């Protein structure tokens, strides 16, 4: 279920007495909640494996907030990365002028204006030197020449933080098995 639109497909699933659901580590946390909620009404006994990294949730939240402020967003990372594509989608939702770039040269095709507020976010596995290259190019716009722009960026993780993201403490596999009655009670009371 890659998007909120496709969550509606759950209604087309057959009834199950037991099922297991696993989250991709980069899945949007709110989308995950919607999926679990809908499945809980469809499946009697649901085993849930939440593998979403805390750093992914924080990064996506930062991207969402920055894209509300910026009128142009630059998402730095590999165009084949699930995490980077998810960040791009999150930013594009709030800021229609969102660009996914892998290197500074790709910024040459973007028309920046004097009054731009440019937001920068990066995929979790984006190398630090790649992020720095983009930042340096944008700093030239911010400080010199005819164009003066404001740059807003996330707390970009260093390689040390990236290593932390990869360990078990940061990406804990949470497993739970609940009946649909228990899940319905939790959804109604807000208790988890």
C-alpha positions as CSV (number, residue, x, y, z in Angstrom):
1,X,0.0,0.0,0.0
2,X,2.3,2.8,-1.2
3,X,-0.1,5.7,-0.7
4,X,-3.2,6.8,1.3
5,X,-5.3,6.3,-1.9
6,X,-4.4,2.6,-2.0
7,X,-5.3,2.1,1.6
8,X,-8.9,2.0,0.3
9,X,-8.0,-1.3,-1.4
10,X,-8.1,-3.0,1.9
11,X,-11.9,-3.2,1.7
12,X,-11.3,-5.5,-1.4
13,X,-9.3,-8.1,0.6
14,X,-11.0,-11.3,1.6
15,X,-11.8,-11.9,5.3
16,X,-9.0,-13.6,7.2
17,X,-9.0,-15.1,10.7
18,X,-5.2,-14.6,11.0
19,X,-2.8,-12.4,9.1
20,X,0.6,-10.8,9.5
21,X,1.5,-7.3,8.4
22,X,5.1,-5.9,8.1
23,X,6.1,-2.3,7.5
24,X,8.9,-1.2,5.2
25,X,11.4,0.6,7.3
26,X,10.8,3.9,5.4
27,X,7.0,3.8,5.3
28,X,5.2,6.9,6.3
29,X,4.2,6.4,10.0
30,X,0.8,8.0,9.5
31,X,0.1,5.7,6.5
32,X,1.2,2.7,8.6
33,X,-1.4,3.7,11.3
34,X,-4.1,4.0,8.7
35,X,-3.3,0.6,7.3
36,X,-3.3,-1.1,10.7
37,X,-6.5,0.6,11.7
38,X,-8.3,-0.6,8.5
39,X,-6.9,-4.1,8.7
40,X,-7.9,-4.4,12.4
41,X,-11.5,-4.3,11.4
42,X,-11.0,-6.8,8.6
43,X,-8.8,-9.5,10.3
44,X,-9.7,-11.3,13.5
45,X,-6.1,-11.9,14.7
46,X,-3.5,-9.6,13.3
47,X,0.2,-9.9,14.0
48,X,2.0,-6.6,13.4
49,X,5.7,-6.1,12.8
50,X,6.6,-2.4,12.9
51,X,10.0,-2.0,11.5
52,X,9.8,1.8,10.9
53,X,13.0,3.5,12.1
54,X,12.6,6.3,14.6
55,X,15.0,8.4,12.6
56,X,12.9,7.8,9.5
57,X,9.8,9.2,11.4
58,X,11.8,12.2,12.6
59,X,13.3,12.9,9.1
60,X,9.8,12.7,7.5
61,X,8.3,15.0,10.2
62,X,11.1,17.5,9.6
63,X,10.6,17.3,5.8
64,X,6.9,17.9,6.3
65,X,7.5,21.0,8.5
66,X,10.2,22.5,6.3
67,X,8.1,22.0,3.1
68,X,5.3,24.1,4.7
69,X,7.7,27.0,5.1
70,X,9.6,26.8,1.8
71,X,8.4,27.8,-1.6
72,X,11.1,25.5,-3.2
73,X,12.3,22.2,-1.8
74,X,15.5,20.3,-2.6
75,X,15.5,16.6,-1.7
76,X,19.1,15.2,-1.8
77,X,19.6,11.5,-2.5
78,X,19.5,8.6,-4.8
79,X,16.4,8.7,-7.1
80,X,16.1,4.9,-6.7
81,X,16.1,5.1,-2.9
82,X,12.7,4.3,-1.3
83,X,13.5,6.7,1.6
84,X,14.4,9.6,-0.7
85,X,11.4,9.0,-2.9
86,X,9.2,9.1,0.2
87,X,10.8,12.4,1.4
88,X,10.1,13.8,-2.1
89,X,6.5,12.8,-1.9
90,X,6.1,14.3,1.5
91,X,7.7,17.6,0.4
92,X,5.8,17.7,-2.9
93,X,2.5,17.4,-0.9
94,X,3.1,20.8,0.7
95,X,5.5,22.5,-1.8
96,X,4.8,22.0,-5.4
97,X,8.3,23.2,-6.4
98,X,10.1,20.2,-5.1
99,X,13.2,18.8,-6.8
100,X,15.0,15.5,-6.2
101,X,18.7,15.9,-7.0
102,X,21.7,13.6,-6.7
103,X,24.3,16.3,-7.3
104,X,24.8,20.1,-7.5
105,X,24.9,20.1,-11.3
106,X,21.2,19.2,-11.3
107,X,20.4,22.5,-9.5
108,X,21.5,24.3,-12.7
109,X,18.0,23.5,-14.2
110,X,16.1,25.1,-11.3
111,X,15.1,28.7,-11.6
112,X,15.7,30.3,-8.2
113,X,14.2,33.7,-7.5
114,X,15.4,36.5,-5.2
115,X,12.7,35.9,-2.6
116,X,12.9,32.1,-2.5
117,X,12.9,30.2,0.7
118,X,14.6,27.0,-0.1
119,X,14.2,23.9,2.0
120,X,16.7,21.1,2.0
121,X,16.3,17.5,3.2
122,X,18.3,14.4,2.5
123,X,17.7,10.7,2.4
124,X,19.0,8.7,5.4
125,X,21.7,6.9,3.3
126,X,22.7,10.0,1.4
127,X,26.5,10.4,1.7
128,X,27.6,13.5,3.6
129,X,29.8,14.7,0.8
130,X,26.8,14.7,-1.6
131,X,24.8,16.8,0.9
132,X,27.7,19.2,1.4
133,X,28.0,19.7,-2.4
134,X,24.4,20.7,-2.6
135,X,24.6,23.0,0.5
136,X,27.7,24.7,-0.9
137,X,25.9,25.4,-4.3
138,X,22.9,26.8,-2.5
139,X,25.0,28.9,-0.1
140,X,26.3,30.7,-3.2
141,X,22.8,31.7,-4.0
142,X,22.1,32.7,-0.4
143,X,25.0,35.1,0.0
144,X,26.1,36.6,-3.2
145,X,25.3,38.1,-6.6
146,X,21.9,39.3,-7.5
147,X,20.0,36.4,-5.9
148,X,19.6,36.3,-2.2
149,X,17.6,33.4,-0.9
150,X,16.9,32.0,2.5
151,X,17.8,28.4,3.1
152,X,16.0,26.2,5.7
153,X,17.5,22.7,6.2
154,X,16.8,19.7,8.4
155,X,19.2,18.5,11.1
156,X,21.1,16.5,8.5
157,X,22.6,13.4,10.1
158,X,26.3,12.9,10.1
159,X,27.8,9.5,9.2
160,X,27.9,8.8,12.9
161,X,24.1,9.3,13.1
162,X,23.6,7.2,9.9
163,X,25.5,4.3,11.6
164,X,23.2,4.7,14.6
165,X,20.2,4.5,12.3
166,X,21.4,1.2,11.1
167,X,21.7,-0.5,14.5
168,X,19.0,-2.4,16.2
169,X,18.3,0.3,18.8
170,X,17.2,2.8,16.2
171,X,15.2,0.4,14.0
172,X,13.5,-1.8,16.5
173,X,11.3,-4.6,15.2
174,X,8.1,-4.3,17.2
175,X,5.8,-7.3,17.1
176,X,2.4,-7.6,18.5
177,X,-0.6,-9.9,18.0
178,X,-4.0,-8.6,18.8
179,X,-7.5,-9.6,18.1
180,X,-9.7,-7.1,16.2
181,X,-11.7,-6.5,19.4
182,X,-8.5,-5.4,21.2
183,X,-7.5,-3.2,18.3
184,X,-10.9,-1.6,18.0
185,X,-10.9,-0.8,21.8
186,X,-7.4,0.8,21.4
187,X,-8.5,2.9,18.4
188,X,-11.6,4.1,20.2
189,X,-9.8,5.0,23.4
190,X,-6.5,6.1,21.8
191,X,-4.5,3.6,23.9
192,X,-1.8,1.5,22.3
